Amino acid sequence: MLKRTVFRKGELGSATKTGESEVATTKTEKMEIRNVNHPGHIARVDADMYEGMKRAFLKVLPKTSPGLTGAEIRERVIAHLPEELFPEGAKAGWWTKTVQLDLEARGLVAREKTKPLRWLKT
């Protein structure tokens, strides 16, 4: 817990201390991700959200061709996501794409050259 001192403005611009309050802060652990489309670019994201999506993503992705399209992956991962991190699948679309690009950059997922694009485990 952080303590925050609260002041109110007094006469002639001086400040008067009125009390202290405790402020709950939660810092989430971050991890670095890559992007296959932007080599060398590294971003930092919430580690718990990433790991939850990564587990779901790899669970639904096949090892053999044909892979899954982006829409199929987004649809299927929702059933495997932790509810406390992704209530009712909230933000799953953004995290699906983020994890897909990172796993592709790391060589854990491959993109098939089909229309529409399909992904599978390497």
Secondary structure, 3 states (H helix, E strand, C coil): CEEEEEEEECHHHCEEEEEEEEECCCCCCEEEEECCCCCCCEEEEEHHHHHHHHHHHHHHCCCCCCCECHHHHHHHHHHHCCCCCCHHHCCHHHHHHHHHHHHHHHCCEEEECCCCCEEEEC
